[in-house]
Amino acid sequence: MMASQTKFGVLLPHFSKHCSRERIIDTAKKADELGLDSAWVRDHVFIPPEQRDHGGIKEDLFTEPLLTLSSIGTVTNDLTLGTAILWPCRHPIKLAQNVGTLSYMTDSDIVLGIGIGRFPQEFEALDLPFDRRPELITENYEILNRLFNETDVDFEGELYEFEDVTIHPRPDSEVPLWYGGFSKIAIRRAIDIADGILPGRCTFTEFEAKMEFLSELEEEHGRELSVGMVPVVSVAETTEEAEAKLNIPKLVEEASKYGDFEYETKEDIEGYYIAGTPDETAAQIQRFVDMGLEHVVLDMRHAFDEVEEMMTLIADEVIPQVD
C-alpha cells in the first residue's frame, strides 16, 4: 500500500520507439489505479536529427503533449496532469485556451511546467527568436497568469500585444506554473515569475547546492516555491539488473554536457539516475526528499516496454519507504 507525503507521478510513454496509444492510456490508468498523484508529458514539436539519440534512448515518435494529456484525462479519475516541460512555441493566448479546455474536458487539476527551450532548430522552424527566450518565457508567464484569472485582458510587452482578451472556459482550479530548469539563472527567474521549479536529472551534490541557493532567494524575496524533479529511475530485484536497463555511459556524457561539472564515471554522477533494488531506490529518493524535494516524476523511458510492471514495483515496495 502506497503511503508517502512526497508526491509521485509518472512520465508517460508518449515518445521513443515504445510509444503507442495503448501504452500511453494503459500507463495512465495503471498509475491512477496504483494511487500515484500525477501523469506528465514532455514537449517537442520535432526532434532535430542530431538530437534523436538523447538520454540513452532514440527519440523519433513524439506525441503532442496537451492532446496526450487530454486523452488520458478522460479515462482517469484522480491524476493531476502535468507538463515537464513545455517550451514557448505556442502563442500564450492559444496556450491559455488549450489549458482551459483541458481543465474543462477532463475535470483534472493541472500543473503547467514551462521552460525556456533548448533546440535552436525548433525556434527557427517556427520563426521564433531563440535569442529572446528570456522575454518569451517571462511574457508567457505573465499572460497566462492574467488570462487564467482575469477577463478583458490588455497586454503590451516587447513580444506580445493585445486588448480585451477573455478565455472561456478558464481552468476550474488554480494552475501552478513551474519553471523548468535548475541553473542559478533559472532559479532566479523562477523566484520572480513561477510557483514552483522542476529540474530534470540532478546529482546529489548539485541538488544540495542549488537548494541552498533557492532557500537563500526564497528568504530574500519572501516566497516559497514547490520543488519537483524528473529523475531517470530503474528498479529491479538486483542492482545489476536495474543498472543494465540504463545506458549509463550516455548518462555520464549527458551530465557533463548539461551539468555544472565534467564527469567521467557513474560514481561521479551519483543521484543523476536512480537505480537499484526497491530498498536502494527508496534510500536514494529519500536523500533528495531530505534536501527539500516534494514531487518526484518517475522517468522510466529506458523501460517503457515494461513500464507498468516497474511502476507497480515502485508503488508497492519503494514509495511506502519514502517520507
Phi, psi and omega in degrees: 000130179290138175202111181196140173286331176291138180272141180236133175230176181233136171281121185289149179279063183258019177208165179081177188294340181268004177291133172204159178304313184297317183291321178299309182296314183295324178295317179295316179298319180294318178300318178296315180298321182282349179089016173296159187275330193203162174229139192229155178228155173263184184212119164213144171280319172204160179257119176303143185308320183286353181250004187287335170269097191220129177068021178088005176229171177254123181254121170225299174292131185205109183277153181297131191293314184289324174295323177297315178297322178298320182292324181273336181292338180272355181239009176234163187249321192236004183279131164288141180258128185228153176246129185220076013219140169290154170242159193282059178268347182260142172299134185299332175295315179294320178297319178299318177297316180299316182290320176300317179291322177301316177297316183295317185281333184253343185055038182248151168288151184228137168245121185256099174272127180225132178236185190277345182089158187232318191267116179302329183299324179292318178298315182297317181296328181261010177058044177249145186280100181303324183282358178242030180301321178301317178292320179302311185290321181295316180290325175302313182298315182295315181295315180298313179302319182287317181293331177286341189234351185229167173242161178049055186280132170254142179213136175224107179237194179281332184244333182234144177209130179198168181225148168055049180257128174233131176261127178214121010281144169273163179304143183289334179226168181301138178251102177295139177256118182250133182274133181269118180141167180211017171289167178297325176296316180297319181293318178299317181293320179299319178301324183282325193233346193246167176261343181203175178225142187221085174285166173272243181279149184202135175288160177302316183297314180293320181299317180299315181295318182289326177293324176296318178296316178299316181299320178298316180291322178299316179294320181295322185260358180066036181233161176221118182263146167291148182233118175240176176201153181240077182277146168293129184230135175220121183236137178206179182290334177230157178298317182299319180293320180294316182289332180295338179283346184258156171260083188295319176303321178294322179292322175298315179299317181293319179299322178291322183291319188252350182269193184267351186223168172270132181237151181233330184232168179294331177295331179293333186250034181306125183098339181296327168231154180245117184211146176149196174290168176305318179295316180294319180296316179300319180295322179292316178296319180299325179299318176293317181300320180297338178266000174122001179290134183245330184231124178249119175258109186287115179259100182251035185301333180284351181225034180300336178288347177225034189295324181293320180294316180292321179297321178295317178299318178295315181296321185278323192237347180257304186302320179299342180270353185260133179294000000 
